[in-house]
Amino acid sequence: MFGLVLIALRRNGEDFSSIGLDWGWFAKHRARLGAILAVLVAGALAAPTFYYGTNVPTHATVIPLLPVTTAQRLFWILFATRG
């Protein structure tokens, strides 16, 4: 979706401000946003250890597709961003 918007804007010779998106805000707050992202990623990777302790199962017991291990979480993150 982002790619289609980008192509449409470039063909019309416009930038993202014409649709109300100000990239400058992200640049101004990049340190704070980076810190928040780092905390969220670290929490997501450490959560199975806090919940299961040393016996982290290979599959979730509640929802079969729920990622539990770090490798499974990274796979789902990469899979979700490729969509």
N, C-alpha and C positions, 0 to 999 in steps of 0.2 A: 504494500500500500504506500509506504513511504517513497519507494522508488517511482511509482506512478505519479505521485504529487511532484517529486523532484523533476521528472521529465517534463511534465506539463508546465511547471514554472519556468524551466530553462527555455522551452520552446517559445514561450510568451515574453521572454526577456525580463522576467520578474524575479524577485527574491522572496524569502519566506516572510518578510514583514508585510507583504501584500495580503497574506492570509492570516495575519495576526500572531505570527510566531517570532519572538525576539530572541535570537541566539545569544545576544549580549548578556541577558540575565544569567544564562548558564555559565558564561565565561566569568562573570563577576562573582558567582557563588561556587566556582569549581572546587575550591578547597573543602568547603562544607559538604557539598554533594559527594565528593570523593570519600570523605571520612564516613559519611552515612552509608555509602555503598560498601565500603570496606567492613564496617561493623555488621551490616546485613549479611554479607557473604561469609564472614567469619562465624557468625551465629548459625547460619544454615549448615555450614560444614561441621560445626562442633555439636549441633543439636542431637544427632544420633548417639554420640558418646555420653552426653548428659542423660538422655532418656534410657538407653539400654545398658550403659556401663561398658564393660569389656566384652560382653556377648552381643555384639551387633549382628542381627540376622541378615541374611543375604536378600530377603524379600520382606516387605512390610506385611504385618499380620492383619491389618484392617483393610487396606486397599491394595490389591496385588501390584498395581503399577506405580504405587507411591515409592519414590526413590528413598533409599535408606543410607547406602554407603556413599562415600565421596565420589567414586567413579560413576555411580548411577545418577547422582545429582548433577555432575558435570555433563553427562550425556543428555539429560533432560534440558539443561540450560542451553547447550549448543543446539539441540533439536528444536527448542522453542524459538530461538533467535533465527534459525534458518527458514522457518515457516513463512 
